[in-house]
């Protein structure tokens, strides 16, 4: 829709979106100006060593050992590279390597996701992943290849449109049921592409579940009755 210039074609002045927000008590909304959700990127690291029999590790360049050190070292991006008052996430979510018990494989693949709110922090993460991974692999005698993809920008609410959305929510559930001091979520949302182009606001609505991890599962139940 963005590529087809839908916002310009119909002279859109502002954009508004709403998403279920697990953990928010039933009958409430949540909104604030500024960051609501984070930028979302993905990465894939292929570590190439030299395979060998597991009983002869001295003949190998073990990519599993290198991968383990990479996973641990990537955690220093958020703890040592990013300002303590800024938010960032670097999560390794997949490790693939080896097919049997007695063979050191030639390659290991790591995959994961990163999150950030500010453009400055967002721009820090990819170079940090490359620097750390290259350094660890070089120390282990292995090679690495990094594929990094930027997916969604952060979801940033503009101030005036936030007040309009909050007022609309308050007209349904009352001022006391519109939460204005929420913490932003490190989840991500493609509505952010609209907010990059136009002023607007994204608001969270309550669900019947209290489990934050159930935002995108079949177990979720939507509450349609304001309290």
RAZI-V622029 format. One line per field, one symbol per residue. burial: # if it has 16 or more other C-alpha atoms within 10 Angstrom, else .. A space follows every 50 residues. Layout:
burial = ???
This chain:
burial = ......#.......##...############################### ##.#.....#####.##.###..##.##...#....######..#.#... ..################..##..##..##.######..#####.#.#.. .#######..###.##..##..###.###....#.#.##.#####..### ##########...##....#..#....
